[in-house]
Amino acid sequence: MISQEFKKKIIETLHLLGISSTSIRLEPLNGGCINHAARLTAGNHTFFIKWNESPPPEMFQKEARGLALIKQTNTIRVPEVLAYFDGVDRKPSPPAFILMEYIPSGKPLSSHTFKNLGEQLAQMHLHSLAPGGKFGLEEDNYLGTTLQKNQWHEDWATFFIEQRIQPQMELALRNGKLPPFRRSLLEKLIIRIPELLGNQTHQPVLLHGDLWIGNVLNDPGNHAVVIDPAVYYGDREAEIAYTQLFGGFQPEFYLSYQQVFPLEAGFEIRKDLYNLYHLLNHLNLFGEPYGLQVDSIARYLIG
């Protein structure tokens, strides 16, 4: 059930898009644990809407910008963003929301979808070099609800330490999830990161940034659609590594990616380092069960 104020704001937004319907219907959809999601029907028009009563600042604006950056590559399909509203500093206020194209996605992901996604992701990585050749983004954004720092750096290892691992460590310390032994492990690992990442060529290319199986859909033509990005310009190995962390991507994805843009030797070792960022984020968001994986990877990489 939505408030009258929220309903009024949706209708007002639709009017700005040229849709004059005063009657709307929301059908709840399964989604993540962060936002509410629904199929929105207004007359003969159907949309996807996602909302949050207490989001981090500018969360949906940053999501819209991330989707726009991916769309500009003309590779992987993303839903078209039609409008967003990040709330106002007054109470009561309608929830923040983002309104998008509705893409029916009833079919399970198939081997064809994964092949398609692998080819298109490789093309995106091949042809989306960062402006200025640096790692980062012109603004910070979010990984889930965690602030993701993106200050520009010329060196990839420095970026990964200062914008990825250290901010997560600082957050874990504030959250009481960085006991002395874990802090010591991670500090020792940080010293090794330049060595672990020093024997390959790093190019800053556009990354989706949160590419796991839950952020991939099928469109009616059985082609891949990606959602919920946390974009930045980084080394492509960080993207491929995360697709392996929680499983779900079929072999066709990796085969087709490799055919277009082969990975360099040593990826199987480096992927654990890249996934440490996401495990630390999950530790901060969901708690100690992820701490065991953080500790295990840190010990392994320290050697």
C-alpha positions in Angstrom: 0.0 0.0 0.0 1.4 3.4 -1.0 0.6 6.8 0.5 -1.5 9.3 -1.2 1.4 11.7 -1.3 3.5 9.0 -3.2 0.7 8.3 -5.6 0.3 12.0 -6.3 4.0 12.3 -7.0 3.9 9.4 -9.4 1.0 10.8 -11.3 2.7 14.2 -11.5 5.8 12.6 -12.9 3.8 10.7 -15.5 2.1 13.9 -16.6 5.6 15.4 -17.2 6.2 12.4 -19.5 3.0 13.1 -21.4 0.9 10.4 -19.8 -2.3 12.0 -18.5 -3.7 9.0 -16.6 -5.0 9.7 -13.0 -5.4 6.0 -12.2 -2.3 3.9 -11.4 -1.8 0.4 -10.2 1.3 -1.1 -8.6 2.0 -4.9 -8.7 4.8 -5.8 -6.3 7.8 -7.5 -7.8 10.5 -9.6 -6.2 13.6 -7.6 -5.8 16.6 -7.0 -3.6 16.7 -6.3 0.1 17.3 -2.6 -0.3 14.3 -1.1 -2.2 10.7 -1.8 -3.0 9.9 -2.7 -6.6 6.7 -2.9 -8.6 5.2 -3.0 -12.1 3.4 0.3 -12.6 0.4 0.4 -14.9 -1.1 3.7 -15.9 -3.8 3.3 -18.6 -2.2 1.5 -21.5 1.4 2.2 -20.3 3.5 -0.1 -18.2 6.7 0.8 -16.3 9.1 -0.4 -13.6 9.3 1.6 -10.4 11.7 1.2 -7.5 11.4 3.3 -4.3 12.9 3.7 -0.9 11.7 5.8 2.1 15.2 6.4 3.5 17.8 6.1 0.8 21.4 7.4 0.9 21.7 10.8 -0.7 21.2 10.9 -4.5 21.1 7.1 -4.7 18.7 6.9 -7.7 20.3 9.8 -9.5 23.7 8.0 -9.4 22.0 4.8 -10.5 20.5 6.6 -13.5 23.9 8.0 -14.4 25.5 4.6 -14.2 22.8 3.1 -16.5 23.3 6.0 -18.9 27.1 5.4 -19.1 26.5 1.7 -19.9 23.9 2.6 -22.5 26.3 5.0 -24.2 28.7 2.1 -25.0 26.0 0.5 -27.3 26.9 -2.9 -26.0 24.8 -4.5 -23.2 21.1 -3.6 -22.9 20.0 -1.6 -19.9 16.5 -0.4 -19.0 15.8 3.1 -20.1 15.5 5.5 -17.2 12.5 7.8 -17.6 12.6 9.8 -14.4 13.9 9.8 -10.8 13.1 11.6 -7.6 15.6 11.7 -4.7 13.3 13.1 -2.1 13.2 16.5 -0.5 14.3 17.8 2.9 10.8 18.1 4.4 8.4 15.8 6.1 6.2 14.2 5.0 7.9 13.6 1.7 7.1 11.0 -1.0 9.7 8.2 -1.1 12.7 8.6 -3.4 12.1 6.6 -6.6 13.3 5.7 -10.1 11.0 5.1 -13.0 12.2 2.9 -15.8 11.2 1.0 -18.9 9.5 -2.2 -18.0 11.2 -5.2 -19.5 9.3 -8.5 -19.2 11.6 -11.1 -17.8 9.8 -14.4 -17.2 12.3 -16.8 -18.7 15.2 -18.3 -16.8 18.6 -17.2 -18.0 19.8 -19.5 -20.8 23.1 -20.5 -22.3 22.3 -18.2 -25.2 21.8 -15.3 -22.7 25.1 -16.0 -21.1 26.9 -16.2 -24.4 25.3 -12.9 -25.5 26.3 -11.3 -22.2 29.9 -12.5 -22.4 30.4 -11.1 -25.9 28.8 -7.8 -25.1 30.6 -7.3 -21.8 33.9 -8.0 -23.6 33.0 -5.4 -26.3 32.1 -2.9 -23.5 35.5 -3.5 -21.9 37.3 -3.2 -25.2 35.8 0.1 -26.3 35.2 2.1 -23.1 38.5 3.5 -22.0 38.3 6.2 -19.3 38.6 9.8 -20.3 42.1 10.9 -19.4 43.3 7.3 -18.9 42.7 7.3 -15.1 40.9 4.9 -12.8 37.8 6.1 -11.0 34.8 8.2 -11.8 33.8 11.9 -11.7 31.7 11.2 -8.6 31.3 8.7 -5.8 28.3 6.3 -6.0 27.0 3.3 -4.2 27.6 -0.4 -4.0 24.2 -1.4 -2.5 23.8 1.2 0.1 27.6 1.5 0.8 29.3 4.6 -0.4 31.7 3.7 -3.2 34.6 6.1 -3.4 35.9 6.8 -7.0 38.5 9.5 -6.7 40.6 9.5 -9.9 44.0 7.7 -9.7 46.6 7.1 -12.4 47.8 3.8 -10.7 45.4 0.9 -10.5 47.0 -0.7 -7.4 46.9 2.7 -5.5 43.2 3.1 -6.6 42.3 -0.4 -5.4 44.0 0.2 -2.0 42.8 3.7 -1.3 39.3 3.7 -2.9 38.3 0.1 -2.4 40.0 -1.8 0.5 40.9 0.9 2.9 37.4 2.6 2.9 35.8 -0.8 3.6 38.3 -1.4 6.4 37.4 2.0 7.9 33.7 1.2 7.7 34.3 -2.3 9.3 36.2 -0.6 12.1 33.3 1.8 12.8 30.9 -1.2 12.6 32.9 -3.2 15.1 33.8 -5.8 12.5 37.5 -5.3 12.3 39.1 -7.0 15.3 42.9 -6.6 15.7 43.8 -9.9 14.1 41.7 -9.1 10.9 43.1 -5.6 10.8 46.6 -6.9 11.0 45.9 -9.4 8.2 44.5 -6.8 5.9 47.3 -4.3 6.6 49.9 -7.0 5.7 47.9 -7.7 2.5 47.8 -4.0 1.5 51.6 -4.0 1.5 51.6 -6.8 -1.0 48.9 -5.4 -3.3 51.3 -3.5 -5.6 53.3 -6.7 -6.1 50.2 -8.8 -6.7 49.0 -6.4 -9.3 52.3 -5.3 -10.7 53.0 -7.9 -13.5 50.2 -7.1 -16.0 48.9 -4.2 -18.1 46.0 -2.3 -16.4 43.6 -0.3 -18.5 40.7 1.8 -17.0 37.6 0.6 -18.7 33.9 1.1 -17.8 32.8 -1.6 -15.3 29.2 -2.4 -14.3 30.7 -2.7 -10.9 28.1 -5.0 -9.3 27.8 -7.8 -11.9 26.3 -10.8 -10.1 23.6 -13.1 -11.3 20.8 -11.2 -9.5 21.6 -8.1 -11.7 21.1 -9.9 -15.0 17.8 -10.4 -16.7 16.4 -11.9 -19.9 14.5 -9.7 -22.3 11.7 -11.2 -24.4 14.2 -11.9 -27.2 16.4 -13.9 -24.9 19.1 -11.2 -24.7 20.9 -10.1 -21.6 19.8 -6.9 -19.7 21.9 -5.6 -16.8 20.5 -3.6 -13.9 21.6 -2.0 -10.6 25.1 -0.8 -11.6 27.9 0.6 -9.4 29.9 1.9 -12.3 33.5 3.2 -12.4 36.5 2.9 -14.7 38.7 0.1 -13.4 40.6 -3.1 -14.5 38.2 -5.5 -16.2 39.5 -8.4 -14.1 37.7 -7.0 -11.1 34.4 -7.4 -13.1 35.0 -10.9 -14.2 36.2 -11.9 -10.7 32.9 -10.9 -9.1 30.9 -12.9 -11.5 32.6 -16.0 -10.0 32.2 -15.1 -6.3 28.6 -16.2 -5.8 28.3 -18.5 -8.8 25.5 -18.7 -11.3 27.2 -17.6 -14.5 27.3 -20.5 -17.0 30.5 -21.5 -18.8 29.2 -19.9 -22.1 29.7 -16.5 -20.5 33.4 -17.0 -19.9 34.0 -18.8 -23.2 32.4 -16.0 -25.2 34.2 -13.3 -23.2 37.6 -15.0 -23.7 37.0 -15.3 -27.4 36.5 -11.6 -27.8 38.9 -10.3 -25.1 41.1 -12.9 -23.5 42.2 -12.5 -19.9 45.9 -12.3 -19.0 47.7 -15.1 -17.2 47.5 -15.1 -13.4 43.8 -14.0 -13.2 42.9 -17.0 -11.1 45.2 -15.7 -8.3 44.2 -12.0 -8.7 40.5 -12.7 -8.7 40.6 -13.5 -4.9 42.1 -10.1 -4.3 39.4 -8.3 -6.3 36.6 -10.2 -4.6 38.0 -9.2 -1.2 36.4 -5.8 -1.8 32.9 -7.3 -2.2 33.4 -9.7 0.7 34.3 -6.8 2.9 31.3 -5.0 1.7 29.1 -8.0 2.5 30.8 -8.2 5.9 29.8 -4.6 6.6 26.2 -5.0 5.3 25.4 -8.5 6.5 27.7 -9.5 9.2 30.4 -11.9 10.5 29.7 -15.0 8.3 31.6 -13.1 5.5 34.4 -12.4 7.9 35.6 -16.0 7.6 36.0 -15.6 3.9 37.8 -12.3 4.3 40.3 -13.8 6.7 40.9 -16.9 4.6 41.6 -14.9 1.4 43.9 -12.5 3.2 45.9 -15.3 4.7 46.2 -17.0 1.3 47.3 -13.9 -0.5 49.9 -12.9 2.2 51.4 -16.4 1.6 
